[in-house]
Amino acid sequence: MKPLDLGCISEGSDVALPQILDGICADFGLDYAAYAGVNTIDNSIHGVVNYPDAWKEHYVEHGFQAIDPTLIMASRSVGVVDWTRLQETEGFHTVFRDAADFGIGTKGLTIPVRGPYGDRGMFSVVRECSEGEWSSLRREIISGLQTQATLFHDRLMRHGRTMAAMRQPALSEREKEILQWIAAGKSQPDIGVILTISTRTVEVHLRSVREKLGALTTPQAVARAIGMGLIYPI
């Protein structure tokens, strides 16, 4: 599943989200920063980063969000996760071996953030430096960085379009296509013929759609998808 890039969503202000991350990095002496929000419906990851575009594309293309221990560990933690604790894990070696080719270091922190309405996020920063430099910098910035992480998360939660995107179920293109045909009045066998797939495959996709949308029936799923703007009424 491809993560949603929140950096593409306009906040209606002159300052883009990646530029805010640039400012935080400049203030705290860091190389890069990233925010990963967790969809409260299906637990998919939505994010905004100021990493180089080439690394962003590589990360998503290889599905690293599914094995990245900096995210996995932080999603289970209430405390700040120092990446030095993760360097012996298989996932860390896989992700950061490739990251090195894009100039991304291995010294970093991931800060879990929890909101009052069940919203969750993870704010990560990275700096390429020696162990001694990192130890000193970490002590210096950890308190202020937690404040910035919370402010960044809360800013996104206050923004209607961003919050809606983060809480919108991540249906696949095939799932939306099938649901659109259902909305058009086609039966499951009809859809199988149209898309050249089996009726059983159509039902598997519809079951997944119902689970993601929290719908008891397919008509309910259609109604909810229309209401969320995932498909169009016909």
VMD Tcl script that draws the C-alpha trace (Angstrom):
set ca {
  {0.00 0.00 0.00}
  {1.44 3.35 -1.01}
  {1.47 5.86 1.87}
  {-0.39 9.11 1.35}
  {1.98 12.09 1.05}
  {0.50 14.76 3.31}
  {3.00 17.21 1.85}
  {0.82 17.32 -1.26}
  {-2.17 18.61 0.72}
  {-2.43 22.38 0.85}
  {-3.05 23.86 4.27}
  {-4.29 27.12 2.85}
  {-1.19 28.95 4.11}
  {2.00 30.20 2.51}
  {4.15 27.65 4.34}
  {4.17 24.06 3.06}
  {4.53 21.22 5.54}
  {7.99 20.14 4.26}
  {9.17 23.72 4.75}
  {8.06 23.58 8.39}
  {10.19 20.45 8.75}
  {13.09 22.32 7.14}
  {12.74 25.01 9.79}
  {12.73 22.49 12.63}
  {15.86 20.86 11.23}
  {17.61 24.22 10.98}
  {16.66 25.15 14.55}
  {17.81 21.85 16.06}
  {20.86 21.13 13.91}
  {19.36 18.12 12.14}
  {19.62 16.79 8.59}
  {16.08 15.61 7.94}
  {12.72 15.20 9.65}
  {9.62 13.14 8.95}
  {6.10 12.84 10.30}
  {4.05 9.65 9.97}
  {0.39 9.79 10.91}
  {-1.56 6.61 11.55}
  {-4.97 6.18 9.93}
  {-7.29 5.42 12.85}
  {-9.51 3.26 10.64}
  {-7.12 0.86 8.91}
  {-3.74 1.67 10.57}
  {-2.14 2.65 7.26}
  {0.65 5.23 7.35}
  {0.37 8.75 5.93}
  {3.37 11.01 6.02}
  {5.24 14.16 5.16}
  {9.03 14.35 5.00}
  {11.80 16.64 3.82}
  {14.01 13.78 2.68}
  {15.37 13.90 -0.89}
  {12.71 12.97 -3.45}
  {14.84 10.08 -4.73}
  {14.88 8.49 -1.25}
  {11.14 9.04 -0.80}
  {10.45 7.23 -4.06}
  {12.86 4.41 -3.23}
  {11.39 3.99 0.27}
  {7.82 3.72 -1.01}
  {8.71 1.59 -4.03}
  {10.36 -1.00 -1.77}
  {7.58 -0.91 0.83}
  {9.99 0.00 3.61}
  {7.17 1.48 5.71}
  {6.11 -2.11 6.45}
  {9.50 -3.15 7.89}
  {11.02 0.12 9.12}
  {11.77 -0.52 12.82}
  {11.86 3.21 13.59}
  {8.12 3.24 12.84}
  {7.26 -0.21 14.17}
  {8.94 0.35 17.53}
  {7.54 3.87 17.94}
  {4.01 2.65 17.16}
  {4.28 0.34 20.19}
  {6.00 2.80 22.49}
  {5.00 5.80 24.58}
  {8.57 7.00 24.97}
  {11.13 8.44 22.58}
  {12.83 5.76 20.47}
  {16.56 6.27 19.89}
  {17.59 4.53 16.68}
  {20.81 3.27 18.28}
  {18.62 0.68 20.04}
  {17.45 -0.65 16.68}
  {20.68 -1.00 14.75}
  {21.00 -4.74 15.26}
  {17.54 -5.52 13.88}
  {17.13 -7.00 10.42}
  {14.72 -4.30 9.31}
  {17.16 -1.55 10.27}
  {19.94 -3.10 8.21}
  {17.62 -3.48 5.22}
  {16.27 0.08 5.29}
  {19.40 1.98 6.26}
  {21.77 0.05 4.02}
  {19.83 1.58 1.14}
  {19.39 4.91 2.94}
  {23.16 5.37 3.06}
  {23.20 5.53 -0.75}
  {20.97 8.62 -0.51}
  {22.99 10.36 2.19}
  {20.68 9.40 5.06}
  {22.43 8.71 8.36}
  {21.66 6.21 11.12}
  {21.58 8.52 14.15}
  {18.02 9.53 14.87}
  {15.00 9.68 17.12}
  {11.35 8.81 16.63}
  {8.87 10.48 18.96}
  {5.42 8.89 19.37}
  {2.60 11.43 19.67}
  {-0.89 10.67 20.96}
  {-3.86 13.01 20.65}
  {-6.98 13.38 22.79}
  {-9.26 11.77 20.18}
  {-7.32 8.58 19.54}
  {-5.16 10.17 16.85}
  {-1.59 8.90 16.62}
  {1.55 10.09 14.95}
  {5.31 9.57 14.91}
  {7.84 12.35 14.43}
  {11.34 11.31 13.33}
  {14.60 13.20 12.92}
  {18.02 12.13 11.66}
  {21.56 13.48 11.77}
  {24.74 12.05 10.25}
  {27.42 12.42 12.92}
  {29.68 10.51 15.29}
  {28.41 8.63 18.34}
  {29.80 11.29 20.68}
  {28.26 14.16 18.72}
  {24.91 12.38 18.62}
  {24.91 11.68 22.35}
  {25.54 15.34 23.10}
  {23.01 16.61 20.55}
  {20.35 14.18 21.74}
  {20.55 15.47 25.32}
  {20.39 19.05 24.07}
  {17.37 18.73 21.79}
  {15.18 15.93 23.13}
  {12.91 18.09 25.28}
  {12.34 20.84 22.73}
  {11.94 18.31 19.95}
  {9.10 16.58 21.79}
  {7.35 19.93 22.00}
  {7.80 20.49 18.26}
  {6.55 16.97 17.49}
  {3.36 17.61 19.43}
  {2.84 21.02 17.84}
  {3.32 19.58 14.35}
  {0.90 16.71 15.02}
  {-1.73 19.01 16.52}
  {-1.38 21.41 13.59}
  {-2.25 18.59 11.21}
  {-5.15 17.44 13.37}
  {-6.64 20.94 13.34}
  {-6.49 21.09 9.55}
  {-9.70 19.67 8.13}
  {-8.41 18.37 4.80}
  {-5.37 16.71 6.33}
  {-7.34 15.09 9.13}
  {-9.93 13.83 6.65}
  {-7.19 12.31 4.51}
  {-5.61 10.60 7.51}
  {-8.94 9.14 8.61}
  {-10.01 8.04 5.16}
  {-9.69 4.30 4.52}
  {-6.98 3.42 2.03}
  {-8.95 1.51 -0.61}
  {-6.94 0.06 -3.47}
  {-7.66 1.21 -7.02}
  {-9.22 -2.19 -7.78}
  {-11.45 -1.97 -4.68}
  {-12.67 1.48 -5.69}
  {-13.20 0.30 -9.27}
  {-15.36 -2.63 -8.14}
  {-17.32 -0.49 -5.70}
  {-17.94 2.07 -8.45}
  {-19.41 -0.64 -10.66}
  {-21.61 -1.79 -7.75}
  {-22.82 1.81 -7.40}
  {-23.65 1.72 -11.11}
  {-25.97 -1.23 -10.51}
  {-23.75 -4.03 -11.78}
  {-23.86 -7.47 -10.17}
  {-20.78 -9.35 -9.00}
  {-20.85 -11.68 -12.06}
  {-21.22 -8.62 -14.32}
  {-18.19 -6.99 -12.71}
  {-16.19 -10.18 -13.09}
  {-16.85 -10.15 -16.83}
  {-16.10 -6.43 -17.17}
  {-12.80 -6.65 -15.29}
  {-11.89 -10.15 -16.51}
  {-11.66 -11.57 -13.01}
  {-13.60 -14.29 -11.22}
  {-16.76 -13.62 -9.24}
  {-14.92 -15.02 -6.24}
  {-12.21 -12.38 -6.63}
  {-14.86 -9.68 -6.81}
  {-16.34 -10.92 -3.52}
  {-12.91 -11.00 -1.86}
  {-12.38 -7.35 -2.80}
  {-15.84 -6.40 -1.56}
  {-15.24 -8.14 1.76}
  {-12.05 -6.14 2.15}
  {-13.92 -2.93 1.30}
  {-16.61 -3.63 3.91}
  {-13.98 -4.25 6.58}
  {-12.04 -1.09 5.73}
  {-15.17 1.06 5.70}
  {-16.71 -0.53 8.78}
  {-19.81 -1.43 6.77}
  {-22.04 -4.43 7.48}
  {-23.31 -4.73 3.91}
  {-22.13 -3.80 0.44}
  {-24.87 -1.14 -0.02}
  {-23.68 0.45 3.24}
  {-20.11 0.37 1.91}
  {-21.24 2.09 -1.30}
  {-23.03 4.80 0.65}
  {-20.05 5.39 2.94}
  {-17.59 5.47 0.03}
  {-19.74 8.05 -1.76}
  {-19.94 10.13 1.41}
  {-16.15 10.04 1.73}
  {-15.62 10.97 -1.90}
  {-13.94 7.66 -2.71}
  {-16.40 6.91 -5.52}
  {-19.06 8.93 -7.32}
  {-22.84 8.58 -7.17}
  {-24.44 7.46 -10.42}
}
mol new
graphics top color blue
foreach p $ca { graphics top sphere $p radius 0.5 }
foreach p [lrange $ca 0 end-1] q [lrange $ca 1 end] { graphics top cylinder $p $q radius 0.2 }
display resetview
